[in-house]
Amino acid sequence: MTTSLSGSFTGDSTSIHRLVGEVQRHEVPVYRCSPTLANRALSAALAEDVGRLDPSGPDSVFATDPRRAAGDPVPFLPKSRLWTRGEQRIAIERFARVVADGELTSGPAIAEFEDALAEFLAVPHAVATSSGTDALIIALRAVGVSHGDEVIMPANSFAATENAVWACGATPVLVDIDPVSHTLDPALVETAITPSTRAILPVHLYGRFADVPGLAEIARRHGLGLVEDACQAIGVTGVGQHSDAAALSFNPYKNFGLTGKAGAVVTRDGEIGASARRFAYHGFDPERKNVKEDAFGLNAKIDNSTAAVALGLLPRLTLNNYRRAFLAKRYIDALAELAADGTAILPAFTPDHAWHLFGVEVAVGREARAEIQERMRTIEAVETDIYYPVLTHRQQTPLHRKHFAHVALPLTERVHSRVLHLPLHNNLSLPEQDRVIEALHAAFRATAH
């Protein structure tokens, strides 16, 4: 693989997007890499042997799995392969060290991880939490969301987004999405603002960055808080840069997953950061043990044991994001024929995406999607999934019926009825991906007749 003039590499989604194209063209420049801990493994590959970034190269960074036989089913998300064996060893060693020291809940790894995370995301404040859901609650509280308020959000998200709003005593106000990005449409957000609106809560769906700059302009004009649900979007360029705060998730199934539930609030605002830190730990003053500065708070700090594992795995974050981006581009290229004939709609390969999930829209709708999904499972032995099976306003609890019985979100509902998610995880191998591609083509051919 040839190299050219040097450039800078930060490890965010924009630089990773650029790198994927350079690797495909065999034109990777000599990079000056950001020294952040999250960038370490990918920086080493760029400095020592860029050929490893090519799936066809020797000692490639892409996964191989000797435990699988060639004809085995392709799972959507194999739990035993969320980490490589090397990553498993790191996690075990880090956890064992904390167990030996006895510093399981509080300890030095927390601050060290928070500092490394803040450095990678180029924000001054990071507060590591016990889950992404807690991070959302804490961030909303820190921008002033409380009982009786309204928070504008999309309906096509995991239940944690709405639950965080309910947990603050506020009410979700659901707004339709942009037809391309499938994230909140700023123009529709502005029409939904009422005197009770306190905050806007965009979701970076599947890892695609919402129009936060556009929403930030609206939030400033109306005096509203702006909190990003970035739980699927770690490493995406711009996260935390235009909002009051962003919430991240590190549960085991995310791009950067740990030994259990974990998350973080990141912010550029010192007061919001301080408020988040207090609320994450019982309202205590961080400088004085068991002395309350706020009336109440949660028990929602990350454990020192989890933070220690995070520090061990963080050096591989951008490398794993690179692998996901390369695999996403490979899907898009290999499925281009389906997009060209109008039978499927593919996501665009854009620099504002972490590729947490890869969704294909089946153009002819829900019944065809069900047939394609069943055929891939039973005949091709390839597992797919649908995120999320029930939209927020279609849940059937008394609370949901009370607030959302008359809510109509035509764009959200149309996309939701057609999207099908293909396997995409850090350790998906190329032979497995080839199986998925072949199975999807075969399923579309079968349903066309």
C-alpha positions as CSV (number, residue, x, y, z in Angstrom):
1,M,0.0,0.0,0.0
2,T,1.5,3.3,-1.0
3,T,1.8,6.4,1.2
4,S,1.7,10.1,0.3
5,L,2.0,13.4,2.0
6,S,1.4,13.5,5.8
7,G,-1.9,14.6,7.3
8,S,-3.6,14.7,10.7
9,F,-5.6,11.9,12.1
10,T,-7.9,12.5,15.1
11,G,-9.8,9.2,15.2
12,D,-13.3,10.9,14.9
13,S,-15.8,9.7,12.4
14,T,-14.7,12.3,9.8
15,S,-11.1,11.1,9.8
16,I,-12.2,7.4,9.9
17,H,-14.5,8.0,6.9
18,R,-11.6,9.5,5.0
19,L,-9.3,6.6,6.0
20,V,-11.7,4.0,4.7
21,G,-11.6,5.6,1.2
22,E,-7.8,5.9,1.3
23,V,-7.4,2.2,2.3
24,Q,-9.8,1.2,-0.5
25,R,-7.7,3.2,-3.0
26,H,-4.4,2.0,-1.5
27,E,-3.4,5.7,-0.9
28,V,-3.0,6.1,2.8
29,P,-0.9,9.2,3.7
30,V,1.7,9.3,6.4
31,Y,-0.4,10.5,9.3
32,R,0.3,12.6,12.3
33,C,-2.0,10.9,14.8
34,S,-3.7,12.4,17.8
35,P,-2.1,10.9,21.0
36,T,-5.3,10.3,22.8
37,L,-5.6,6.9,24.5
38,A,-8.7,5.9,22.4
39,N,-6.6,6.3,19.3
40,R,-3.6,4.2,20.3
41,A,-4.2,0.9,18.4
42,L,-5.3,2.6,15.2
43,S,-2.4,5.0,15.4
44,A,0.0,2.1,15.8
45,A,-1.3,0.5,12.6
46,L,-1.0,3.8,10.7
47,A,2.6,4.2,12.0
48,E,3.9,0.7,11.7
49,D,2.0,-1.1,8.9
50,V,-0.9,0.5,7.1
51,G,-1.3,-2.7,5.1
52,R,-3.0,-4.2,8.2
53,L,-5.9,-1.9,7.6
54,D,-6.7,-3.7,4.4
55,P,-8.8,-6.8,4.9
56,S,-6.7,-8.6,2.2
57,G,-3.4,-7.7,3.9
58,P,-1.3,-10.0,6.1
59,D,-2.1,-9.8,9.8
60,S,-5.2,-7.7,9.0
61,V,-7.0,-5.9,11.8
62,F,-10.2,-7.5,10.6
63,A,-11.7,-10.4,12.5
64,T,-11.2,-14.0,11.8
65,D,-13.0,-16.6,13.9
66,P,-11.4,-20.1,14.0
67,R,-14.2,-21.2,16.3
68,R,-16.7,-21.0,13.4
69,A,-17.3,-23.7,10.8
70,A,-17.9,-22.4,7.3
71,G,-21.6,-23.5,7.2
72,D,-22.5,-22.3,10.7
73,P,-25.4,-19.7,11.0
74,V,-24.4,-16.1,11.0
75,P,-25.8,-14.6,14.2
76,F,-26.9,-11.0,14.4
77,L,-24.8,-10.2,17.5
78,P,-22.9,-13.2,18.9
79,K,-22.4,-12.5,22.7
80,S,-19.3,-14.7,22.9
81,R,-17.6,-12.6,20.3
82,L,-18.3,-9.0,21.5
83,W,-14.6,-8.8,22.3
84,T,-11.6,-10.5,20.7
85,R,-9.7,-12.9,22.9
86,G,-7.0,-10.3,23.4
87,E,-9.7,-7.9,24.6
88,Q,-11.1,-10.5,26.9
89,R,-7.7,-11.1,28.4
90,I,-7.3,-7.3,29.0
91,A,-10.6,-7.1,30.7
92,I,-9.9,-10.1,33.0
93,E,-6.5,-8.8,33.9
94,R,-7.8,-5.3,34.7
95,F,-10.7,-6.6,36.7
96,A,-8.5,-9.0,38.6
97,R,-6.2,-6.2,39.6
98,V,-9.0,-4.1,41.0
99,V,-10.4,-7.1,42.9
100,A,-7.0,-7.6,44.5
101,D,-6.8,-4.0,45.5
102,G,-10.3,-4.0,46.8
103,E,-11.2,-0.8,45.0
104,L,-14.4,-2.0,43.4
105,T,-16.7,1.0,43.6
106,S,-14.6,4.1,44.2
107,G,-11.0,4.4,43.0
108,P,-8.5,6.2,40.8
109,A,-9.5,4.5,37.5
110,I,-12.7,6.6,37.4
111,A,-11.0,10.0,37.1
112,E,-8.4,8.6,34.8
113,F,-11.1,7.2,32.4
114,E,-13.1,10.5,32.5
115,D,-10.0,12.5,31.6
116,A,-9.1,10.1,28.7
117,L,-12.7,10.2,27.4
118,A,-12.8,14.0,27.6
119,E,-9.5,14.3,25.8
120,F,-10.7,12.1,23.0
121,L,-14.0,13.9,22.5
122,A,-12.3,17.3,22.9
123,V,-14.6,18.5,25.7
124,P,-13.4,19.7,29.1
125,H,-15.8,17.8,31.3
126,A,-16.8,14.1,31.4
127,V,-18.7,12.4,34.2
128,A,-18.7,8.6,33.9
129,T,-22.0,7.0,35.0
130,S,-23.5,3.6,35.8
131,S,-25.5,3.4,32.5
132,G,-26.4,5.4,29.4
133,T,-29.9,5.8,30.8
134,D,-28.5,7.3,34.0
135,A,-26.4,9.6,31.8
136,L,-29.5,10.8,30.0
137,I,-31.4,11.5,33.3
138,I,-28.4,13.3,34.8
139,A,-27.9,15.4,31.7
140,L,-31.5,16.4,31.5
141,R,-31.6,17.3,35.2
142,A,-28.4,19.3,34.8
143,V,-30.0,21.5,32.1
144,G,-33.0,22.1,34.3
145,V,-35.6,19.5,33.2
146,S,-38.1,18.8,36.1
147,H,-41.7,18.0,36.9
148,G,-44.2,19.5,34.5
149,D,-41.8,20.2,31.7
150,E,-41.9,19.0,28.2
151,V,-38.9,17.5,26.3
152,I,-39.0,17.2,22.5
153,M,-37.7,13.9,21.1
154,P,-38.1,11.4,18.3
155,A,-40.2,8.2,18.7
156,N,-37.8,5.9,16.9
157,S,-35.4,5.2,19.8
158,F,-34.7,2.8,22.6
159,A,-37.0,3.1,25.6
160,A,-34.2,4.7,27.6
161,T,-34.7,8.0,25.8
162,E,-38.3,8.4,26.9
163,N,-37.7,6.8,30.2
164,A,-35.1,9.4,31.1
165,V,-37.7,12.1,30.4
166,W,-40.3,10.4,32.5
167,A,-37.8,9.9,35.3
168,C,-37.3,13.7,35.5
169,G,-41.0,14.1,35.9
170,A,-41.3,15.6,32.4
171,T,-43.4,14.6,29.4
172,P,-41.9,13.5,26.0
173,V,-43.3,15.4,23.0
174,L,-42.8,13.4,19.9
175,V,-41.7,15.0,16.6
176,D,-41.3,13.4,13.2
177,I,-37.9,12.8,11.5
178,D,-35.9,14.0,8.6
179,P,-36.6,11.5,5.7
180,V,-32.9,11.1,4.9
181,S,-31.1,11.0,8.3
182,H,-34.1,9.5,10.2
183,T,-33.2,11.9,13.1
184,L,-35.2,14.9,14.4
185,D,-36.3,17.4,11.8
186,P,-35.4,20.9,13.2
187,A,-38.2,22.6,11.3
188,L,-40.8,20.3,12.9
189,V,-39.1,20.7,16.3
190,E,-39.7,24.5,16.2
191,T,-43.4,24.1,15.5
192,A,-43.7,21.8,18.6
193,I,-42.4,24.2,21.1
194,T,-44.8,25.3,23.8
195,P,-44.5,27.4,27.0
196,S,-43.9,24.1,28.9
197,T,-40.9,23.0,26.7
198,R,-37.7,22.9,28.6
199,A,-35.3,20.9,26.4
200,I,-34.7,19.2,23.0
201,L,-33.4,15.6,23.0
202,P,-32.2,14.5,19.6
203,V,-31.0,10.9,19.1
204,H,-28.1,10.0,16.9
205,L,-30.0,7.0,15.5
206,Y,-27.8,3.9,14.8
207,G,-24.8,6.2,15.1
208,R,-25.8,8.9,12.6
209,F,-25.3,12.5,13.8
210,A,-28.6,14.4,14.1
211,D,-28.7,18.1,13.0
212,V,-27.4,19.4,16.3
213,P,-26.2,22.7,14.9
214,G,-29.6,23.4,13.5
215,L,-31.3,22.3,16.8
216,A,-28.8,24.4,18.8
217,E,-29.9,27.5,16.9
218,I,-33.5,26.8,17.8
219,A,-32.7,26.0,21.4
220,R,-30.8,29.3,21.8
221,R,-33.6,31.3,20.2
222,H,-36.2,29.9,22.6
223,G,-34.0,29.6,25.7
224,L,-34.1,25.7,25.8
225,G,-31.7,23.1,26.9
226,L,-30.2,20.8,24.3
227,V,-29.1,17.3,25.3
228,E,-27.8,14.8,22.8
229,D,-28.7,11.1,23.1
230,A,-25.3,10.0,21.7
231,C,-25.5,6.5,23.2
232,Q,-24.9,4.9,19.8
233,A,-22.5,7.6,18.5
234,I,-19.2,7.6,20.4
235,G,-16.5,9.0,18.2
236,V,-18.8,10.8,15.8
237,T,-17.5,14.2,14.9
238,G,-19.3,17.0,16.7
239,V,-20.7,15.1,19.6
240,G,-20.8,17.4,22.6
241,Q,-19.6,20.4,20.6
242,H,-22.9,22.2,19.9
243,S,-25.2,21.2,22.8
244,D,-25.4,21.7,26.5
245,A,-24.5,18.1,27.1
246,A,-24.3,14.7,25.5
247,A,-25.0,11.2,27.0
248,L,-23.0,8.2,26.0
249,S,-23.5,4.4,26.6
250,F,-20.9,1.8,27.1
251,N,-23.1,-1.3,27.5
252,P,-21.5,-4.5,26.1
253,Y,-23.3,-4.3,22.8
254,K,-22.2,-0.8,21.9
255,N,-19.2,0.1,19.6
256,F,-17.2,0.6,22.9
257,G,-18.7,-1.9,25.3
258,L,-17.6,-2.8,28.8
259,T,-18.3,-5.5,31.4
260,G,-21.8,-4.3,32.1
261,K,-23.9,-1.2,32.1
262,A,-22.0,2.1,31.9
263,G,-22.2,5.5,30.3
264,A,-21.1,9.1,30.6
265,V,-22.2,12.7,30.4
266,V,-19.9,15.0,28.5
267,T,-20.2,18.8,28.3
268,R,-18.3,22.0,27.5
269,D,-20.1,23.8,30.3
270,G,-18.4,23.7,33.7
271,E,-21.6,24.3,35.7
272,I,-23.5,21.6,33.9
273,G,-20.5,19.3,34.5
274,A,-20.4,20.1,38.2
275,S,-24.2,19.6,38.5
276,A,-24.0,16.2,36.7
277,R,-21.2,15.1,39.0
278,R,-23.2,15.9,42.1
279,F,-26.4,14.4,40.8
280,A,-24.6,11.2,39.8
281,Y,-23.6,10.6,43.4
282,H,-26.3,11.4,45.9
283,G,-26.0,15.2,45.5
284,F,-22.7,15.1,47.4
285,D,-20.1,17.8,47.1
286,P,-17.2,16.0,45.3
287,E,-14.7,17.7,47.5
288,R,-16.3,16.8,50.9
289,K,-17.1,13.2,51.8
290,N,-20.9,12.6,52.4
291,V,-21.7,16.3,52.5
292,K,-24.6,17.2,50.4
293,E,-24.6,20.2,48.1
294,D,-27.8,19.3,46.4
295,A,-31.0,18.1,48.1
296,F,-30.9,14.7,46.4
297,G,-29.2,12.7,43.6
298,L,-28.7,9.2,42.2
299,N,-26.3,6.4,43.1
300,A,-25.1,6.5,39.4
301,K,-21.4,6.8,39.3
302,I,-19.4,4.3,37.2
303,D,-17.7,1.6,39.4
304,N,-14.0,1.7,39.6
305,S,-13.8,-1.9,38.4
306,T,-15.7,-1.0,35.2
307,A,-13.6,2.1,34.7
308,A,-10.4,0.1,35.1
309,V,-11.6,-2.3,32.3
310,A,-12.6,0.8,30.2
311,L,-9.0,2.1,30.5
312,G,-7.7,-1.2,29.2
313,L,-10.1,-1.4,26.2
314,L,-10.1,2.3,25.3
315,P,-7.0,2.1,23.1
316,R,-9.0,0.0,20.6
317,L,-12.0,2.4,20.3
318,T,-11.1,4.1,17.1
319,L,-9.7,0.9,15.6
320,N,-13.1,-0.8,16.2
321,N,-14.9,2.2,14.8
322,Y,-12.7,2.0,11.7
323,R,-13.6,-1.7,11.2
324,R,-17.3,-0.9,11.5
325,A,-17.0,1.9,9.0
326,F,-15.1,-0.3,6.5
327,L,-17.7,-3.0,6.8
328,A,-20.5,-0.5,6.4
329,K,-18.9,0.7,3.2
330,R,-18.5,-2.8,2.0
331,Y,-22.2,-3.5,2.6
332,I,-23.2,-0.4,0.7
333,D,-20.9,-1.3,-2.3
334,A,-22.1,-4.9,-2.4
335,L,-25.8,-4.0,-2.1
336,A,-25.7,-1.1,-4.6
337,E,-27.6,-3.2,-7.2
338,L,-30.6,-3.4,-4.8
339,A,-30.6,0.3,-4.4
340,A,-30.2,1.0,-8.1
341,D,-33.3,-1.0,-9.0
342,G,-35.3,0.6,-6.3
343,T,-36.0,-2.5,-4.2
344,A,-34.0,-1.3,-1.2
345,I,-32.9,2.0,0.3
346,L,-29.4,2.0,1.7
347,P,-27.8,4.4,4.2
348,A,-25.4,6.8,2.6
349,F,-21.7,6.4,3.5
350,T,-21.3,9.7,5.3
351,P,-18.6,11.1,7.7
352,D,-21.1,11.7,10.5
353,H,-21.7,8.1,11.4
354,A,-20.4,5.6,13.9
355,W,-22.2,2.7,12.3
356,H,-23.5,1.2,15.5
357,L,-26.2,-0.4,13.4
358,F,-26.7,-1.0,9.6
359,G,-30.3,-0.7,8.4
360,V,-31.7,-1.5,5.0
361,E,-35.1,-0.2,4.0
362,V,-37.2,-2.7,2.1
363,A,-39.0,-0.4,-0.3
364,V,-42.2,-2.4,-0.7
365,G,-43.0,-2.5,3.0
366,R,-43.7,-4.5,6.1
367,E,-45.0,-7.8,4.6
368,A,-42.0,-8.1,2.2
369,R,-39.6,-7.3,5.0
370,A,-41.1,-10.1,7.1
371,E,-40.8,-12.5,4.2
372,I,-37.2,-11.5,3.6
373,Q,-36.2,-11.7,7.2
374,E,-37.8,-15.2,7.6
375,R,-36.2,-16.5,4.4
376,M,-32.8,-15.3,5.5
377,R,-33.2,-17.0,8.9
378,T,-34.6,-20.3,7.7
379,I,-33.1,-20.9,4.3
380,E,-29.9,-18.8,4.4
381,A,-29.1,-19.2,8.1
382,V,-28.5,-15.5,8.5
383,E,-30.0,-13.7,11.5
384,T,-31.3,-10.1,11.1
385,D,-33.2,-7.8,13.6
386,I,-35.5,-4.8,13.8
387,Y,-34.5,-1.9,16.0
388,Y,-36.8,-0.9,17.6
389,P,-39.8,-3.3,17.3
390,V,-42.3,-0.8,18.9
391,L,-42.2,2.9,18.5
392,T,-42.6,5.1,21.6
393,H,-46.1,6.3,20.7
394,R,-47.2,2.7,19.8
395,Q,-46.5,1.3,23.2
396,Q,-49.8,0.2,25.0
397,T,-49.3,1.2,28.6
398,P,-52.0,3.5,30.1
399,L,-49.4,6.3,30.3
400,H,-48.6,6.0,26.6
401,R,-52.2,5.8,25.5
402,K,-53.0,8.9,27.6
403,H,-50.2,11.0,26.0
404,F,-49.8,9.6,22.5
405,A,-53.2,8.1,21.4
406,H,-53.6,10.8,18.8
407,V,-50.0,11.2,17.8
408,A,-49.2,10.6,14.1
409,L,-45.6,10.5,12.8
410,P,-45.9,9.5,9.1
411,L,-42.3,9.5,8.2
412,T,-41.2,7.7,11.4
413,E,-43.9,5.1,10.9
414,R,-43.0,4.5,7.2
415,V,-39.3,4.1,7.9
416,H,-40.0,1.9,10.9
417,S,-42.3,-0.4,8.8
418,R,-39.5,-1.0,6.3
419,V,-36.1,-1.1,8.0
420,L,-34.2,-4.3,8.5
421,H,-30.9,-4.4,10.4
422,L,-28.0,-6.6,9.1
423,P,-25.3,-8.0,11.3
424,L,-22.6,-5.4,12.0
425,H,-20.3,-5.7,15.1
426,N,-16.7,-5.1,15.9
427,N,-15.7,-8.7,15.2
428,L,-17.9,-9.5,12.1
429,S,-15.6,-11.4,9.7
430,L,-15.6,-10.8,6.0
431,P,-16.7,-14.4,5.2
432,E,-19.7,-13.8,7.5
433,Q,-20.5,-10.5,5.8
434,D,-20.3,-12.2,2.4
435,R,-22.9,-14.7,3.6
436,V,-25.2,-11.9,4.7
437,I,-24.8,-10.1,1.4
438,E,-25.5,-13.2,-0.6
439,A,-28.5,-14.1,1.6
440,L,-30.0,-10.7,1.2
441,H,-29.7,-10.7,-2.6
442,A,-31.3,-14.2,-2.7
443,A,-34.1,-13.1,-0.4
444,F,-34.9,-10.1,-2.5
445,R,-34.9,-12.2,-5.7
446,A,-37.2,-14.7,-4.1
447,T,-39.7,-12.1,-2.9
448,A,-39.8,-10.5,-6.3
449,H,-41.3,-13.5,-7.9
